[in-house]
Amino acid sequence: MKTSSKAAVSALCFALFTFAAAQQSFANSETWITLSPEGQGFSVEFPGEPKTLTTLRRLSPTDSLSSNNYRLELDNTTYSIKVSIHVPTPPTAPAEIFDAEEGFLGFKEGLLQLEGIHLLSEKEISSTDGTPGREYTTSSQGTETTVIHIFYTEKRMFALSVANPAGQTGKEKQARFLTSFTITSH
């Protein structure tokens, strides 16, 4: 599989997993915590303690995508960050390197393929350390709005998302979560 095809498959998997979170319910907490898991290369503030889901998806005979998804549902809003890393097979093989532009394009194409999801806006953003990213705002059949921030480094891809019922307030919490994200290791 060519690198660009792998990037597109990786981005599509990323898009699908980003939207899979909305069905889970977690404890309501108003205490903001800083999450900075060892070896994951980021820190971010959550308005409570998130739950973790780890997945490993085979992309090709020589490449898999390992992902950790940290997710919290609070007051009808889902806060999520997913970090994915290519895992070579065998482990001594060189890992795939993410291409940000291919990843952004693949992620957007993946969003557009999801049934009932409408892309409302897309804009260029950057993380606190200057890493280029994209912000996508989507609507799910007019009932839910999701803001997604995507960042790629050479070794990792990060997706932060906040999903809430359309028209719901709480922009301050949403902004705090999204702007607190920091890449600590590329």
N, C-alpha and C positions, 0 to 999 in steps of 0.2 A: 504494500500500500504506500503511495506517495505521501510525503510529509504533509502536503496541503490537504489530502484526503483524511489523514489521521487527525489533523487539526480540526477539520469540519466535524468528524465523528466525535472527537473529544468535546467540542463545543456543543454539539447536539445533546450528548449525554449530560453535560453540565446544565443545559437549559431544562431538560426533562426533570432532573433531580432537584433543581431550584424550585420548581412548581409543585413537587410532590409533597412538600412539607405541610401544606395548609390544613390537613385533616387531623393533626394531632393536637391535644390539649395539655397544657402544663400548668403548674401552680402559679397563682397570681402573686407577684411580689413587686414592690415598688423600690427595692434597693438596687441601685446601679452597681454592677460589678465590672471589673476589667478582666476580660478573658485574653490570655496570652499563652496558649498551649505550647509546651516544649516541642521544638522541632517543626512547628507549623509555619513560622515566618511572619506572624502578624499579631497585633493586639487590637481589641475593639471593646467598647462598652456595651453591655446588655442591661436592660431594665429588670434584671432578675437572673436566676441561674438557668442557663440553657441545658438542654439534653443533647447528647452526642450520638450520631449514627455514622458508622464507618462502612464503606463499601469498596469493593475491588471489582472492576469491570475489565474484562479482556477485550482489547481493541484489535489485536492482531496476534499471530503466533509469537511475536517477539516484544509485544508492548501491552501493558495493562495500565489502567488509570485508578490510582488509590485516592479515595476522597473521604474527608471528614466533614460532616455537616453538623453545625452547632445551631440549635433551633429553640426558640422560646415563643409560646403563644400567651399573650397577655392582653386582656380587655379587647378581644376580637381582632387583635393585630398579631401577625406572625413576623418575628425578627429572625433572620437566618444569615449565617455565613458558611460558605462551603469553600474549602481549600482542596485542590486536586494536584497530584504529583504523578508524572509518568513513572512507572516501575518497569524497568527492562527485564526481559527473560532471555537468557539466564541473567542473574543479578550482576554478573561481571560485565555484561554488555553496556555500551553507553546509553544513557537515558535520552529520550526524545527531548528536544528543546522547543518550548512554546514560541510560536510566532504570533505576536500580539495582533497584528492587522488581520491575519488569517483567522485568528480566534474570534475577534470582534465580528467579522463577517459570518463565520460559522455559527456563532451564538445567535446573531440576528436571524439568520436563515432558520435555525432551530426554533426560535420563538414564533416565527411566521408559519411554521408547520404545525404548531400546536392548535388543536381544534378549540374554537371559542376564545382564543387569545387575540387581542387586537393591540398592535403597537401604536401607542398614542404619541410618543416622542422619543427621540434619541439625541444625545448631545455628548460632546467630548468633555471629560473631566480629568482631574489628576488627583493622586493620593497625596497625603501630607508630605511624602518624600519626593514628590514630583513624578512618580510613575504614571504614565498616561493610562487613561481608562475610558469607559463609556458608561453613560447612564441611560437606561431604557425605562420608560414608563409604559405599563401595559394595563389593559382592562380585560377582565374575564367576564364575558357576556354581560357587561355593564353592572355587575354586582360586586366586583372586587377590583381594587386598583393596587398594582404592585410597582414599586420603584426598585430597580436593580442596578447595582454598581458592579462592573466587571473590571478586573485588573489582571494583567499577565506579567510575570517576570520570566526569566529564562527557565526556571525550574518549576514554577507554580502558577496556577490560575486561581483567582479568588472571585467569588460572587457573593455580594451582600444583597439582601433583599428585605423589603418591608412590604407586607401585604395586609390590606385592611379593607373592610366594606366600603364601597363607593360612597363618597361624601362624608365619611367619618373624620372627625377632627383628631388631634393628637400629633400635629405636624412637628411640635417641639421635640417629642420623644423620637420620632422618625429621623429628624435632622441630627439629633445628638448621636444616635446609633450610627448613621451613615457617615457623619463627619469625624467620628472618633476612630475610624479605621486607620491603622498605621501598619505599613509593611516594615517588619523588623529584620528580615533576611531575604535576600533575593535568591 
